[in-house]
Amino acid sequence: SHPVEAAPLSEFITGSVDLLKIDIEGSEVAAFAELEASGKMPLISRMFIEYHHHLPGEMHSLSAFLDRLERCGFDYELGAAMPKRPGGYQDVVIRARRKG
């Protein structure tokens, strides 16, 4: 593994965003908590998110993540393939759109 520099997602949102694509390898919960706290979620119209479910050693809650999207005014659709074994790592694709 190689260390990488990280920056808050909100630093990159300086105006309205038509489509935000996210694939951040398990950091979705922290990134979206920061994004909500920054007050920048209303600037985003649509999102395409690759959510990493059941990553080894991680305690993420897909339901809490989806609740955040709903709380921030988004509707969503989900797509996912079953993991190769029960409880295994799974990519969940979330297509979100601002309600209204």
N, C-alpha and C positions, 0 to 999 in steps of 0.2 A: 504494500500500500504506500501511497505517496501523499504527503500532506498537501492540502490545497487551501488557498485563502478564501474565506467566506465573507459575504457582506449581506446585510439585511435586504430582502427583496424589495421592500418599500423604497429604498434609495434609488431604484431604477424606474420607479413609476412617478413621473413628473407631470403627467397629464392623462387624458382619457386613453384607455387601452381597448382596442377592438377585440383582440384575441391574445390571451396569455397561455403559452404552452409550458407545462411544468413536468420535468422528469429529473428529480433530485435525489434519487436513490435512498429513500427512507427518511429524508428530512422534511417531509411534507407537513407534519403536525407542527413543528417549530416554526417553519416558514410562514404558514398560514395564521398561526397565533400572532406572530409579529406583524403580519400584513393587516390583520383585523385591528390590532392595537394601534397601528399607525393611522388608521382612519382612511386608508387608501382603497379599500375594497369597493366603495361606490364608483370608483373611476374605471373599473373593469366591466366590460360588457359580456364577454364569453371567455371560457377557459377550457383547455384540454389538459387533463391532469393524469399522469401515470402514478397511481397510488400503490406503494409497495406494502402488501398485506402479509403478515406473519413472517417478517424478516427475522432471522435467528438473533436472539438476544434483545429484541425490541419489544416494547409493550405498547403498541399502537392500537387505537380503537377506531375502526372504520366508521362506526355509528357516530362517535363524537366528531369526527372529521366532517361527515355529511351534515350533522347538526349545525356545525359552524357555517357551512355553505348556505343552509336554509336561513339561519339567523342573519346572515349578511345579504339576504335577498336574492339568492340563486335557486333555480330549479335545476335538476340534473338527470342524466341517464347514465347507467352503468353497463359495462361490458367486462367479462372476465372468463378466462378458461380455468377449468378445475386444475388444481395442483396435481402433480404426478402421484403424490401420496397424501393421505389425510393429515391436515395440520401443516402442510408444506408451504413454502414461499409462493406467493401468488401476486401477479400484477393485475390491478383493477384499473380499468380505464374509466375516467369520469369526464363526461362532456357536460359542462355547466353553462347556463345562460341566465342572465339577469331577468328576474320576473317582471312582467308588465309590458 
